[in-house]
Amino acid sequence: MIKISSPKTFFVFISILFTFCSPSFSYDFAGGTGEPNDPYQIETAEQLLQINSDPNLLDKCFILNNDIDLDPNVTGIPPFTQAPIASFDGCFDGNDNIISSLIIDTNGLSTDFLGLFGMLGEDCTVQNLGIVDINITGFESSTVGGLCGFADGYVINCFSTGSITVEGYALFIGGLCGSNRNSGTIINCFSTGPVSCGDYSWAVGGFCGFADGSVINCFSTGSVTVGVEATYIGGLCGLASGDVQDCYSTGSVTCGDNSAAIGGLCGQNHRIGFLWNCYSTGPVTAGSNSEAVGGLCGSDALGIYSDCYFLDTTGPDNGLGTPLTNNKMKQQASFVNWDFIDIWAICEGTNYPRLQWQILPADFLCPDGVDFLDYTHFSDYWLNVDCPDSNDCEGADFDLSGCVDANDLKTFTDFWLEE
């Protein structure tokens, strides 16, 4: 039996006891320490979900070493009822990998902040990550997106595919992020899945529901469908009050009766929001007794526009943005002051402008997909053993080995017939 002879001895004893008995946390990651120069390495679904298991992990750094499939039939983990990672303020590098088949179903409960990440803090960076075939079903939910519900940090080189459905009233719903606030910045990202919400919904977009921060070099192609008495609904953003620069949307926008502020790109450009070098081509349809409907933006509240356009057959010309015919939309000269060297690309007479970063490496001749014309270009350099560093045989030397060989052919075929 230990004998405590004095109060001082007692406190020394207690200190020693806690030193040896306090719990120590160990994490089952594939490597790393969680520091920016040595992130925790993630290779399994269990390791990914471990991030949310301890508050001490939510401001650490992580990197994916491979794709992760969250299909319940693969993992044995039931569908989620809330965001798998609730509130994250660290750094997450997808390393050009994807997280697929995430299912979130609130089972009729009004649960908010849904997505892979519920909230991204202002010190957070998520980059180089694809969210594929997501399926989110909420009920009267707010702040919902495929990647994140709420973003206040940096989201770079990310994308989402799949569907988002909110039954009943919805607020701040987007294909990639529900709400991009304050200092939030989204760069070089896209979303393609359909977004649908119930009656009386507010601020819904194919890409972002509410863009209060910056959205730069991004696009969306998914349809947006909302019930009656909807407000601030757009193909890219429902409500924009920040900086939306060099972006486009192509998905349809459909709202029920008595809706307001409906547009192909944004529902409303609000509170000195700045839209510049943007366009939309998706059809805009609003039910009876709806107001403030436009091909580019439905309404304006002290917003600023610079060189923005919309396909003239998609929606009314309400003076917000410049309508262009289908032929004009496929001509570089129509897009005044746009940068077609570093930011945009166009195949004259064939397609609408695309962002440079989305052009496939094997799409050599014109940004319209990888086809026989591109194969002809590639074959012109076949077995060339003197590819200069300045142009890598006009792109045919994919691996920069100095010659165009079988390795480059394998890379080319990986892109065959993609657009």
C-alpha positions in Angstrom: 0.0 0.0 0.0 1.3 3.5 -0.9 1.5 5.8 2.0 1.0 9.6 1.3 2.9 11.5 4.0 2.1 15.1 3.0 -0.1 17.2 0.7 3.0 18.0 -1.4 3.7 14.3 -1.8 0.0 13.7 -2.7 0.1 16.2 -5.6 3.4 14.7 -6.9 1.8 11.3 -6.9 -1.3 12.5 -8.7 0.9 14.1 -11.4 2.8 10.9 -11.9 -0.4 8.9 -12.1 -1.9 11.1 -14.8 1.3 11.0 -16.7 1.1 7.2 -17.0 -2.6 6.8 -17.1 -3.8 9.6 -19.4 -5.2 8.2 -22.7 -3.0 8.6 -25.7 -4.5 8.7 -29.2 -3.0 6.8 -32.0 -4.4 6.9 -35.5 -4.6 4.2 -38.1 -3.5 6.1 -41.2 -1.3 4.8 -43.9 1.5 7.2 -42.9 2.3 10.8 -42.1 2.1 13.0 -39.1 -0.7 15.4 -40.1 1.6 18.3 -40.6 1.5 20.3 -43.9 4.8 18.8 -45.1 3.9 15.3 -44.0 0.1 14.8 -44.2 -1.7 11.8 -42.9 -2.1 9.3 -45.8 -5.5 7.9 -46.5 -6.0 4.6 -48.4 -9.3 3.2 -47.1 -12.8 4.3 -46.3 -12.2 3.6 -42.6 -9.2 5.9 -42.6 -11.2 8.6 -44.4 -14.0 8.5 -41.9 -11.5 8.5 -39.0 -11.0 12.2 -39.6 -14.4 12.9 -37.9 -13.6 10.6 -34.9 -11.4 13.1 -33.0 -11.6 16.9 -32.9 -7.8 16.9 -32.8 -7.8 15.7 -36.4 -10.1 18.4 -37.9 -7.3 20.9 -38.4 -4.7 18.5 -39.7 -3.5 17.8 -43.2 -4.4 14.7 -45.3 -3.7 13.2 -48.7 -5.4 10.5 -50.7 -3.2 7.8 -52.0 -5.9 6.2 -54.2 -9.6 6.2 -55.1 -12.1 5.4 -52.3 -15.5 3.7 -52.9 -18.0 4.5 -50.2 -20.7 2.3 -51.6 -22.4 0.5 -48.7 -22.2 -2.7 -50.6 -18.5 -2.4 -50.8 -17.7 -0.9 -47.3 -20.4 -2.5 -45.3 -21.0 1.0 -43.8 -24.7 2.1 -43.9 -25.6 5.3 -45.8 -24.9 8.4 -43.8 -27.5 10.6 -42.3 -25.2 13.6 -42.0 -21.9 14.8 -43.4 -19.2 12.2 -42.9 -16.8 15.0 -42.0 -18.8 17.6 -40.1 -16.5 20.6 -39.7 -13.1 20.7 -41.2 -10.4 23.4 -40.9 -7.3 21.6 -42.1 -5.9 20.8 -45.6 -7.1 17.9 -47.7 -5.3 17.0 -51.0 -7.2 14.5 -53.1 -4.0 13.9 -55.1 -6.2 13.7 -58.3 -8.1 10.8 -56.9 -11.9 10.4 -56.4 -14.3 9.5 -53.6 -17.3 7.7 -55.1 -20.8 6.6 -54.2 -21.3 8.6 -51.1 -24.9 8.3 -50.0 -26.4 10.7 -47.5 -30.1 10.3 -46.6 -31.5 12.3 -43.6 -34.5 9.9 -43.5 -37.0 12.7 -43.3 -35.2 14.7 -40.7 -34.4 18.4 -41.3 -30.6 18.1 -41.2 -28.3 20.9 -42.4 -24.7 21.2 -43.7 -24.7 18.2 -45.9 -21.9 17.0 -48.3 -18.7 15.1 -47.9 -17.7 18.0 -45.7 -20.4 19.8 -43.7 -18.4 22.9 -43.2 -15.0 24.1 -44.4 -13.4 26.8 -42.2 -11.5 29.9 -43.3 -8.1 28.3 -42.8 -9.1 25.2 -44.8 -7.9 24.1 -48.2 -9.4 21.2 -50.2 -7.9 20.5 -53.6 -7.5 18.0 -56.4 -10.5 16.0 -55.4 -13.4 14.4 -57.3 -16.7 13.4 -55.7 -18.3 11.0 -58.1 -21.9 9.6 -58.1 -22.9 11.3 -54.9 -26.5 10.8 -53.8 -27.8 13.3 -51.2 -31.4 13.2 -50.1 -32.5 15.8 -47.5 -35.7 17.2 -46.1 -36.2 20.9 -45.5 -32.4 21.1 -45.3 -30.1 24.1 -45.7 -26.5 24.5 -46.9 -26.1 21.3 -49.0 -23.5 20.5 -51.7 -21.8 17.5 -53.2 -18.3 18.4 -51.9 -19.3 20.6 -48.9 -22.3 22.3 -47.4 -20.5 25.5 -46.4 -17.1 26.8 -47.7 -15.2 29.6 -46.1 -11.7 28.6 -47.2 -10.2 27.5 -50.5 -11.6 24.8 -52.8 -9.3 24.3 -55.8 -9.4 21.8 -58.7 -12.4 19.8 -57.4 -15.5 18.4 -59.0 -18.7 16.6 -58.1 -21.1 14.4 -60.0 -24.3 12.7 -58.9 -27.7 14.0 -57.6 -28.8 16.3 -54.8 -32.5 16.3 -53.8 -34.0 18.2 -51.0 -37.7 17.5 -50.3 -39.7 20.5 -49.1 -38.3 23.9 -48.4 -34.6 24.2 -49.1 -32.0 27.0 -48.5 -28.5 27.4 -50.0 -28.3 24.3 -52.2 -25.6 23.7 -54.9 -24.0 20.9 -56.9 -20.6 21.5 -55.5 -21.1 23.7 -52.4 -24.2 25.0 -50.8 -22.8 28.3 -49.7 -19.5 30.0 -50.4 -19.2 32.8 -47.8 -17.0 35.7 -47.0 -13.3 34.8 -47.7 -14.3 31.5 -49.4 -12.6 31.0 -52.8 -13.5 28.3 -55.4 -11.1 28.0 -58.3 -11.0 25.6 -61.3 -13.9 23.4 -60.2 -17.1 22.0 -61.8 -20.3 20.1 -61.0 -22.4 18.1 -63.4 -25.3 16.4 -61.4 -28.9 17.5 -61.2 -30.1 19.5 -58.3 -33.8 19.4 -57.3 -35.7 21.1 -54.4 -39.2 21.5 -53.2 -41.6 24.4 -52.9 -40.6 27.8 -51.4 -36.9 27.0 -51.8 -34.4 29.9 -51.7 -30.9 30.3 -53.3 -30.4 27.1 -55.3 -27.8 26.7 -58.1 -26.3 24.0 -60.2 -22.9 24.8 -58.7 -23.3 27.0 -55.6 -26.5 28.1 -53.9 -25.1 31.3 -52.4 -21.8 32.8 -53.7 -20.7 35.5 -51.3 -17.0 34.8 -51.8 -15.1 34.3 -55.1 -15.9 31.7 -57.8 -13.3 31.8 -60.5 -12.8 29.6 -63.6 -15.7 27.2 -62.8 -18.7 25.7 -64.6 -21.8 23.6 -64.1 -23.8 21.4 -66.5 -26.4 19.9 -64.3 -30.1 20.8 -64.4 -31.8 22.7 -61.6 -35.4 22.0 -60.8 -37.4 23.7 -58.0 -41.0 23.8 -57.0 -43.4 26.7 -56.7 -42.7 30.1 -55.1 -38.9 29.6 -55.5 -36.6 32.6 -55.2 -33.0 33.1 -56.4 -32.5 30.1 -58.7 -29.7 29.9 -61.2 -27.8 27.4 -63.4 -24.5 28.3 -61.7 -25.4 30.2 -58.5 -28.7 31.0 -57.0 -27.6 34.2 -55.3 -24.3 35.9 -56.1 -22.9 38.8 -54.0 -19.2 38.2 -54.5 -16.9 37.9 -57.4 -18.0 35.4 -60.2 -15.3 35.5 -62.8 -14.7 33.4 -66.0 -17.5 30.9 -65.4 -20.3 29.3 -67.3 -23.4 27.1 -67.0 -25.2 24.9 -69.5 -27.9 23.2 -67.5 -31.6 23.9 -67.6 -33.3 25.9 -64.9 -36.9 25.1 -64.2 -39.1 26.6 -61.5 -42.8 26.4 -60.6 -45.5 29.1 -60.4 -45.1 32.3 -58.5 -41.3 32.2 -58.5 -38.9 35.1 -58.7 -35.3 35.9 -59.6 -34.6 33.0 -62.0 -31.7 33.0 -64.4 -29.5 30.8 -66.6 -26.3 31.7 -64.7 -27.5 33.4 -61.5 -30.9 34.1 -60.0 -29.8 37.5 -58.7 -26.5 39.4 -58.8 -26.9 41.0 -55.4 -25.3 43.6 -53.3 -22.5 44.8 -55.6 -21.7 41.3 -56.7 -19.4 41.4 -59.7 -20.1 39.1 -62.7 -17.5 39.2 -65.5 -16.6 37.2 -68.5 -19.4 34.6 -67.9 -22.0 33.0 -70.1 -25.0 30.6 -69.9 -26.7 28.4 -72.5 -29.3 26.4 -70.5 -33.0 27.0 -71.1 -34.8 29.0 -68.3 -38.4 28.1 -67.6 -40.6 29.6 -64.8 -44.2 28.9 -64.1 -47.1 31.3 -64.3 -47.1 34.6 -62.3 -43.3 34.4 -62.0 -41.3 37.5 -62.2 -37.7 38.7 -62.7 -36.7 35.9 -65.2 -33.7 36.3 -67.5 -31.4 34.3 -69.8 -28.3 35.3 -67.8 -29.6 36.6 -64.4 -33.2 37.0 -63.2 -32.7 40.2 -61.2 -30.2 42.7 -60.1 -29.6 44.5 -56.8 -26.7 46.9 -57.3 -24.7 44.2 -59.1 -22.0 44.9 -61.7 -21.7 43.2 -65.0 -18.8 43.1 -67.4 -18.8 41.2 -70.8 -21.4 38.5 -69.9 -23.5 36.7 -72.4 -26.3 34.2 -72.8 -27.8 32.1 -75.7 -30.7 34.2 -77.0 -33.1 31.3 -77.1 -32.8 30.3 -73.5 -34.6 33.0 -71.7 -35.9 36.6 -71.8 -33.6 39.5 -72.5 -34.1 41.6 -69.4 -31.1 43.8 -70.0 -28.8 41.7 -67.8 -26.1 40.3 -70.0 -25.9 40.3 -73.8 -27.9 37.8 -75.9 -26.1 36.0 -78.7 -27.3 33.7 -81.4 -26.1 30.1 -81.5 -23.7 30.9 -84.2 -22.3 34.0 -82.4 -21.8 31.9 -79.3 -19.3 29.8 -81.2 -17.2 32.7 -82.4 -14.3 34.1 -80.4 -14.9 37.6 -81.6 -18.3 37.7 -79.8 -16.7 37.6 -76.4 -15.3 41.1 -76.0 -12.2 41.4 -73.7 -12.0 37.7 -72.9 -8.6 36.1 -72.5 -8.4 33.3 -75.1 -4.7 32.7 -74.5 -4.5 31.7 -70.8 -8.1 31.3 -69.6 -10.6 30.4 -72.5 -10.5 28.2 -75.6 -12.9 27.9 -78.4 -13.3 25.7 -81.5 -14.6 28.3 -84.0 -18.1 27.3 -85.4 -18.2 24.0 -83.4 -18.7 24.7 -79.7 -19.1 27.3 -77.1 -16.1 28.6 -75.1 -14.4 26.2 -72.7 -11.9 26.9 -69.9 -8.3 26.1 -70.7 -7.9 23.9 -67.7 -10.7 21.5 -68.8 -9.2 20.8 -72.2 -7.9 17.2 -72.4 -4.2 16.8 -73.0 -4.9 14.7 -76.1 -7.3 17.3 -77.6 -4.6 18.8 -79.7 -6.3 20.6 -82.6 -9.5 22.1 -81.3 -11.3 21.9 -77.9 -14.1 19.6 -79.1 -13.1 16.2 -77.9 -10.4 13.6 -78.8 -11.1 12.2 -82.3 -9.4 11.2 -85.5 -8.2 14.7 -86.2 -6.2 14.5 -82.9 -5.0 11.1 -83.8 -3.7 12.5 -87.1 -1.8 15.1 -85.2 -0.3 12.5 -82.9 0.7 10.1 -85.7 2.6 13.0 -87.4 5.1 12.8 -84.5 5.1 9.0 -84.0 8.6 7.7 -83.2 10.0 11.2 -83.3 13.1 11.0 -81.0 14.0 14.7 -80.9 11.1 16.4 -79.1 12.4 19.8 -77.9 11.7 20.9 -74.4 10.0 24.0 -75.8 6.9 22.2 -77.2 7.3 18.5 -76.5 6.4 17.6 -80.1 3.3 19.8 -79.9 2.0 17.8 -76.9 2.5 14.3 -78.4 5.3 13.5 -76.0 3.1 13.2 -73.0 5.7 11.8 -70.6 8.3 14.3 -71.7 10.8 11.6 -72.4 12.1 13.3 -75.6 10.4 10.9 -78.0 6.9 9.8 -79.0 6.6 6.1 -78.3 4.3 3.4 -77.0 4.0 5.0 -73.6 2.6 8.1 -75.2 0.3 6.1 -77.4 -1.1 4.4 -74.3 -1.8 7.9 -72.8 -3.5 9.0 -76.0 -5.8 6.0 -76.1 -6.9 6.7 -72.5 -8.5 9.9 -73.7 -10.0 8.5 -76.9 -13.4 9.9 -77.8 -13.6 11.8 -74.5 -15.0 15.4 -74.7 
